[in-house]
């Protein structure tokens, strides 16, 4: 896999830490839990999109784009990191935010990532739930071209074959870290949403024959839909890298039992997971992605899915700044 042939900028403070979660492991009494800290990537509070943006912004600069366009939900971590990357490389940024949750609370609409989007200089547009976001970005791109601009469109979550290269890189980084410390990883667990993270991890791990299976804990779509989307993107990413067929369908696994009522809507399990990890390990998760993924992992441990002595690595995809958009849901629980 020749990653060096793709345009890339450097944004990630890599390698991100790989740390044992000894207190949480003892509390749950199951396998050895580790955490890969991609909340520490370093771009405007960090997160997994930073790795994707290294290749996406690299391609944007290669075509001499002067403005990037992207989209996400109101509290999108991806939008915030895209705005930061654009600012760093002197490009304007247009963000289209979809009201996917229906929340009208002031903290959700005007705090957290929304504040940072604007602080970082992005122009933010809000659209109602159900908007065709790809069509909205395409229309905006045409309007900007008519003004003489050169836009570069980044899909939601940075999830296309170019963006997924960031997690091919992460997969190779993780495998090397594990080898250095002598860690035999039995499973890698992470939140799966727009599919780029899981697709990239699978291509990197399967393409390098690392022998590390991946479990994506879904945050939005039903299991069949999520797995099919991950596999489709993994196949396209493998083709781009010149390793067609690196990922077989059977290796694409998503558990979508922990979504709850919908994307971005809190669940009791997510809230418990955030508190457990904060109070045992001093690590902040987020309410939309890593919180639900950790809730899934904790539940599977409690159900005896894993055995003592197994090594499970949780990939922290970042987003803790989004907690400030959910204060309304935490006030009573935390005595605020």
C-alpha positions in Angstrom: 0.0 0.0 0.0 1.7 3.1 -1.3 0.2 5.9 0.8 3.1 8.3 0.0 1.7 8.8 -3.5 -1.3 10.7 -2.3 -1.2 14.4 -1.5 -1.2 14.9 2.2 -0.7 17.7 4.8 0.4 17.1 8.4 -2.2 17.9 11.0 -2.1 14.9 13.4 0.1 14.8 16.5 1.0 11.2 15.8 1.3 8.6 17.1 -1.6 9.2 19.4 -1.3 7.4 22.8 -2.2 3.8 23.3 -3.0 3.4 27.0 -4.3 0.7 29.3 -7.6 1.4 31.1 -6.6 -0.6 34.2 -9.2 0.9 36.5 -12.1 0.4 34.2 -10.9 -3.2 33.4 -10.8 -4.0 37.1 -14.2 -2.5 37.7 -15.8 -4.5 34.9 -13.9 -7.7 35.7 -13.6 -8.8 32.2 -10.8 -8.5 29.5 -7.9 -6.1 29.5 -9.2 -2.8 28.1 -6.9 -0.4 26.2 -7.7 3.0 24.6 -6.2 4.5 21.4 -6.4 8.2 22.0 -7.5 9.7 18.7 -9.1 12.5 20.8 -5.5 13.7 21.1 -4.9 14.3 17.4 -4.4 18.0 18.2 -6.5 20.0 15.7 -8.9 22.3 17.5 -9.5 19.9 20.4 -8.8 16.8 18.2 -10.8 13.9 17.0 -10.8 11.2 14.3 -11.6 13.6 11.4 -8.1 15.2 11.7 -6.5 12.1 10.1 -9.0 12.1 7.2 -8.4 15.8 6.7 -4.7 15.3 6.1 -5.5 13.6 2.8 -8.6 15.6 2.0 -7.0 19.0 2.5 -3.9 17.6 0.7 -6.1 16.9 -2.4 -7.8 20.3 -2.1 -4.5 22.1 -2.1 -3.4 20.0 -5.1 -6.3 21.3 -7.2 -5.6 24.8 -5.9 -9.0 25.1 -4.1 -9.5 28.3 -2.2 -12.7 27.3 -0.3 -13.9 24.0 1.2 -17.5 22.9 1.7 -18.7 20.3 4.1 -21.8 19.2 6.1 -22.9 17.5 9.3 -25.3 17.6 12.1 -25.7 20.7 14.3 -23.0 19.5 16.8 -20.7 18.0 14.1 -17.2 17.3 15.2 -16.2 16.9 11.6 -17.4 20.4 10.7 -15.3 21.9 13.5 -12.1 20.1 12.5 -12.7 21.0 8.8 -13.0 24.7 9.7 -9.8 24.5 11.7 -7.9 22.7 8.9 -9.1 25.2 6.3 -8.0 28.1 8.5 -4.6 26.6 9.0 -4.0 26.4 5.2 -5.6 29.7 4.3 -8.8 28.5 2.8 -12.3 29.7 3.4 -14.8 27.2 4.8 -18.6 26.8 4.2 -20.5 24.5 6.6 -24.0 23.3 6.2 -25.5 21.9 9.4 -28.6 19.7 9.5 -31.0 19.7 12.4 -31.0 15.9 12.8 -32.1 15.8 16.4 -34.8 18.4 16.6 -33.3 19.8 19.8 -34.2 23.5 20.3 -32.2 24.0 23.5 -29.9 27.0 23.5 -26.9 25.0 24.6 -27.3 22.6 21.7 -27.8 25.2 19.0 -25.4 27.8 20.3 -22.7 26.1 22.3 -20.1 23.3 21.8 -19.0 22.8 18.3 -21.3 25.5 16.9 -19.3 28.2 18.8 -16.0 26.8 17.5 -17.2 26.6 13.9 -17.7 30.3 13.9 -14.6 31.1 16.0 -12.5 29.3 13.4 -14.0 31.5 10.7 -16.4 29.2 9.0 -19.6 30.5 7.4 -22.4 28.4 8.8 -25.8 27.6 7.3 -28.5 25.7 9.1 -31.0 23.5 7.2 -33.9 21.3 8.4 -33.8 17.6 9.0 -34.2 15.5 5.8 -32.4 17.9 3.6 -30.4 16.3 0.7 -27.0 17.3 2.1 -25.0 16.2 -0.9 -27.3 18.1 -3.2 -27.1 21.2 -1.0 -23.3 21.1 -1.1 -23.3 20.6 -4.9 -25.6 23.6 -5.4 -23.4 25.7 -3.1 -20.3 24.6 -5.1 -21.9 25.7 -8.3 -22.8 29.1 -6.8 -19.2 29.6 -5.7 -17.8 28.6 -9.1 -20.0 31.2 -10.7 -18.3 33.7 -8.4 -14.9 32.7 -9.6 -14.0 30.5 -6.6 -12.5 27.1 -6.6 -14.4 25.0 -4.1 -13.5 21.5 -2.8 -16.4 19.5 -1.4 -15.7 17.2 1.6 -18.5 14.7 2.3 -20.0 14.3 5.7 -17.5 12.8 8.1 -14.8 13.1 5.5 -15.9 9.6 4.5 -14.8 8.9 0.9 -11.8 6.8 -0.3 -9.5 9.8 0.1 -10.6 10.5 3.6 -10.5 6.8 4.6 -6.8 6.9 3.8 -6.4 8.6 7.2 -7.5 5.5 9.0 -5.5 3.2 6.8 -2.6 5.2 8.2 -4.0 4.9 11.7 -4.3 1.1 11.4 -0.7 0.8 10.5 0.3 3.1 13.3 -1.7 1.0 15.8 -0.3 -2.3 14.6 3.3 -0.9 15.0 2.5 0.5 18.5 1.1 -2.9 19.6 4.2 -4.7 18.3 6.5 -2.3 20.2 4.8 -2.9 23.6 4.1 -6.6 22.9 0.3 -6.2 22.9 -1.6 -8.9 21.1 -4.8 -7.2 20.2 -7.9 -9.5 20.1 -10.4 -6.8 18.9 -10.5 -3.2 18.0 -13.8 -1.4 18.9 -14.9 2.0 17.8 -17.9 4.1 16.9 -19.1 3.8 13.3 -21.2 6.4 11.6 -20.3 7.9 8.2 -18.2 4.7 7.7 -14.8 6.3 6.8 -13.1 5.3 10.0 -14.1 1.7 9.9 -13.5 1.3 6.2 -10.0 2.7 6.5 -9.2 0.6 9.5 -10.3 -2.5 7.7 -8.3 -1.8 4.6 -5.2 -1.0 6.7 -5.4 -4.0 9.0 -6.6 -6.5 6.4 -4.3 -5.2 3.7 -1.3 -5.6 6.0 -2.5 -9.0 7.4 -2.3 -7.6 10.9 -4.8 -10.1 12.2 -6.8 -7.6 14.3 -10.6 -7.8 13.8 -12.6 -4.7 14.0 -16.0 -4.1 15.6 -17.9 -0.9 14.7 -20.6 0.1 17.2 -23.2 1.9 15.2 -24.5 5.4 16.1 -27.1 5.9 13.4 -28.1 3.2 10.8 -29.4 -0.4 11.2 -26.8 -3.1 11.1 -27.4 -4.3 7.5 -27.3 -0.8 6.1 -24.2 0.2 8.1 -22.2 -2.9 7.2 -23.1 -2.6 3.5 -22.0 1.0 3.5 -18.7 0.2 5.3 -18.0 -2.6 2.9 -18.7 -0.5 -0.2 -16.3 2.3 1.0 -13.7 -0.2 2.1 -13.8 -1.8 -1.4 -13.4 1.6 -3.1 -10.6 2.6 -0.7 -8.7 -0.7 -1.4 -9.1 -0.1 -5.1 -7.7 3.4 -4.7 -4.7 2.0 -2.9 -4.1 -0.7 -5.4 -5.1 -3.7 -3.2 -8.5 -4.7 -4.6 -10.2 -7.4 -2.6 -8.2 -6.7 0.6 -11.4 -6.7 2.6 -13.9 -9.5 2.4 -17.5 -8.9 3.4 -17.3 -11.2 6.4 -14.8 -9.0 8.1 -17.1 -6.1 8.1 -19.0 -6.2 11.5 -21.2 -3.6 13.1 -23.2 -3.9 16.2 -26.1 -1.4 16.0 -27.9 -2.3 19.2 -26.8 0.8 21.1 -28.2 3.6 18.8 -31.2 4.2 21.0 -34.0 6.4 19.6 -31.7 7.9 17.0 -28.6 9.7 16.0 -27.4 12.2 18.5 -30.1 11.3 21.0 -28.8 10.3 24.5 -29.3 6.9 26.0 -29.0 5.8 29.6 -26.1 3.5 28.6 -24.2 6.3 27.0 -24.6 8.5 30.0 -23.4 5.7 32.3 -20.4 5.0 30.0 -19.4 8.7 30.0 -19.5 8.8 33.8 -17.6 5.5 34.3 -14.8 6.4 32.0 -14.5 9.9 33.4 -14.5 8.7 37.0 -12.2 5.7 36.6 -9.8 6.9 33.9 -10.1 10.7 33.8 -11.0 10.5 30.1 -13.8 12.4 28.5 -15.9 10.7 25.8 -18.6 12.4 23.7 -22.4 11.9 23.8 -22.9 11.1 20.1 -20.1 8.7 19.0 -17.6 7.5 21.5 -20.1 7.5 24.4 -22.5 5.1 22.6 -19.6 2.9 21.4 -18.2 2.6 24.9 -21.7 1.8 26.2 -21.8 -1.0 23.7 -18.4 -2.3 24.8 -19.2 -2.1 28.5 -22.5 -4.0 27.9 -20.7 -6.7 25.9 -18.2 -7.1 28.6 -20.9 -7.5 31.2 -22.7 -10.1 29.1 -19.5 -12.2 29.0 -18.8 -11.6 25.3 -15.1 -11.6 26.1 -12.8 -13.7 28.3 -10.2 -12.7 30.9 -6.8 -12.2 29.4 -8.2 -10.9 26.1 -6.9 -7.5 25.0 -9.6 -5.2 23.6 -8.6 -1.8 22.2 -11.2 1.0 22.1 -10.5 3.7 19.5 -11.5 7.1 21.0 -12.8 9.2 18.1 -12.9 12.5 20.0 -15.7 15.0 20.3 -15.8 15.8 24.0 -16.4 19.5 23.2 -19.9 18.3 22.1 -20.7 17.7 25.7 -21.4 21.4 26.1 -24.2 21.1 23.6 -26.0 18.6 25.9 -25.9 20.4 29.2 -29.7 20.4 29.2 -29.7 16.7 29.4 -27.1 16.4 32.2 -28.2 19.3 34.5 -30.3 17.2 37.0 -28.1 14.2 36.9 -25.0 16.2 37.8 -26.7 18.5 40.2 -26.3 21.7 38.0 
